Amino acid sequence: MTETSDDILSRLPARLKEARRAQGLSLEAVANLSGVSRSMVSQIERGESSPTIATLWNLTRALQVDFAGLLDAPTGADRIEVLRDVETPVIDVRGEGCRIRILSPPEDAGGHEVYDIRFAANGALRSDPHTRGAREQLTVVEGRVEVTSGTRSETFETGDTARYAADVTHAIVAGVDGARVFLIVKAA
């Protein structure tokens, strides 16, 4: 698909504004650094004015961004954040035969957490109640586990999914062959 100049010009204002904010600069600071008036910078960011090549060049130098990069197609969709296996944070629950790999980013803690949990034979993860309204969703990847939420218990096997309250005492206990589960914890 061929891009038109309208496609490029439609994303330019947001790209410039993002670049300015990423640098922590005010409109005034960008004006001082670039030699482009504050009102012109503002108009360009709002999409009310199309900059000349010279103006755009001055702005990109002031913002320390790549001229061509501002004009490229959106990059959010083609970025991949990589966390290699050896870099994944791990919690070993000693004495309970449970190893927890934290898959969600740190900023999601307390909101929407994702874990890959491996249990040794008869391993267990016993949890106190989380915040009111918290829920968990567990999918058994390998083996067999018993899930207890409050006073209710149920057994799940490979491929099964459990959704249950996590604002009560709850537990996951593996069978004699161990197990692996994928767990999502969601705060209310």
C-alpha positions in Angstrom: 0.0 0.0 0.0 1.4 3.4 -1.0 1.3 6.2 1.4 0.1 9.6 0.4 1.4 13.0 1.6 -1.9 13.3 3.5 -1.1 10.1 5.4 2.2 11.5 6.5 0.9 14.9 7.4 -1.9 13.4 9.4 0.4 11.7 11.8 3.1 14.4 11.9 1.4 16.6 14.6 1.1 13.7 17.1 4.6 12.5 16.4 6.1 15.9 17.1 4.0 16.3 20.3 5.1 12.9 21.5 8.7 13.7 20.8 8.5 17.0 22.7 6.8 15.4 25.7 9.3 12.5 25.7 12.1 15.0 26.1 10.1 16.8 28.8 10.1 20.1 26.9 7.6 22.9 26.9 6.4 24.6 23.7 8.6 27.5 24.8 11.7 25.4 25.2 11.2 23.8 21.7 10.7 27.3 20.3 14.0 28.5 21.9 15.9 25.4 20.7 14.6 25.4 17.2 14.1 29.0 16.3 10.5 28.3 15.4 8.0 30.5 17.1 6.0 29.0 20.0 2.7 29.7 18.3 3.9 27.9 15.1 5.1 24.9 17.1 1.7 24.8 18.8 -0.2 25.1 15.5 1.9 22.3 13.9 1.2 20.0 16.9 -2.5 20.7 16.6 -2.5 20.0 12.9 -3.5 23.5 12.1 -0.4 24.3 10.1 1.9 22.3 7.8 5.6 22.9 8.4 8.0 23.7 5.6 10.9 21.2 5.3 13.2 23.8 6.9 10.9 24.2 9.9 10.5 20.5 10.3 14.3 20.1 10.1 14.8 22.7 12.8 12.2 21.0 15.0 13.7 17.5 14.6 17.1 18.9 15.5 15.7 20.6 18.6 13.9 17.5 19.7 16.8 15.2 18.8 14.7 12.9 16.7 15.3 11.3 13.4 13.7 13.4 10.6 12.7 10.3 8.6 11.5 8.5 11.7 8.8 11.1 12.3 7.5 10.4 8.8 7.6 6.6 9.0 4.5 4.6 9.4 3.3 4.1 13.0 5.8 2.0 15.0 3.6 0.9 17.9 2.4 -2.1 16.0 5.8 -3.2 14.9 7.5 -3.0 18.3 8.1 -6.1 20.3 9.2 -5.9 23.9 11.4 -9.0 24.5 12.0 -10.6 27.9 14.1 -13.8 27.4 13.6 -16.8 29.6 16.7 -16.2 31.6 15.5 -12.6 32.3 12.0 -13.5 33.5 11.6 -12.9 37.3 11.1 -16.0 39.3 9.8 -16.7 42.8 10.7 -20.0 44.4 8.2 -20.9 47.1 10.5 -23.1 49.2 9.0 -26.0 51.1 5.9 -25.9 48.9 7.4 -27.2 45.6 6.3 -24.3 43.6 8.2 -22.1 41.1 6.5 -18.9 39.9 7.6 -17.0 36.7 6.3 -13.5 36.6 5.2 -12.8 33.0 3.4 -9.4 33.5 5.3 -6.2 33.5 6.2 -4.6 36.9 3.8 -1.7 36.4 0.8 -4.2 36.3 1.5 -5.4 39.8 -1.7 -5.2 41.9 -3.8 -4.8 38.8 -3.6 -7.5 36.1 -0.8 -10.0 36.9 0.2 -13.0 34.7 2.1 -16.0 36.0 3.5 -19.3 34.7 3.6 -21.7 37.7 5.4 -25.0 37.8 4.6 -27.4 40.7 6.7 -30.4 41.8 4.8 -33.5 42.9 2.2 -32.4 45.4 3.5 -28.9 45.3 1.2 -26.1 46.5 0.6 -22.4 46.3 -1.6 -21.2 49.3 -2.7 -17.6 49.3 -4.3 -15.3 51.7 -7.2 -13.2 50.4 -6.3 -10.5 47.9 -8.1 -7.2 47.6 -11.9 -7.2 47.7 -13.3 -8.3 44.4 -10.1 -9.9 43.1 -10.4 -12.9 40.8 -8.1 -15.5 39.4 -8.2 -17.4 36.1 -6.1 -20.5 36.0 -5.5 -22.8 33.0 -3.8 -26.1 33.4 -1.0 -26.5 30.9 0.2 -29.9 32.2 -0.9 -32.3 34.9 -3.6 -32.0 37.4 -4.4 -29.5 40.2 -6.9 -29.0 42.9 -8.2 -25.4 43.3 -9.7 -24.3 46.5 -11.5 -20.9 46.8 -13.1 -20.3 50.2 -14.8 -23.6 51.1 -15.2 -24.9 47.5 -12.7 -27.3 45.8 -12.5 -28.6 42.3 -10.0 -30.7 40.4 -8.7 -29.6 37.0 -6.7 -31.4 34.3 -4.6 -30.4 31.3 -6.6 -27.9 29.2 -9.2 -27.1 31.9 -9.7 -23.5 33.1 -10.9 -22.3 36.5 -12.2 -18.9 37.3 -12.7 -18.1 41.0 -12.7 -15.6 43.8 -9.3 -14.6 45.1 -10.6 -12.3 47.8 -10.9 -15.3 50.1 -8.4 -17.8 51.2 -7.5 -19.9 48.1 -5.0 -22.6 47.0 -3.7 -24.5 44.1 -2.3 -28.0 44.9 -0.7 -30.2 42.2 -1.2 -33.9 41.9 1.4 -36.6 42.4 3.0 -36.0 38.9 3.4 -32.3 39.4 1.7 -29.7 37.2 2.1 -26.5 35.3 -0.5 -23.7 35.2 -1.0 -20.3 33.6 -2.5 -17.9 36.1 -4.0 -14.5 35.7 -4.8 -12.4 38.8 -7.1 -9.5 38.3 -7.8 -6.9 41.0 -11.3 -5.5 41.2 
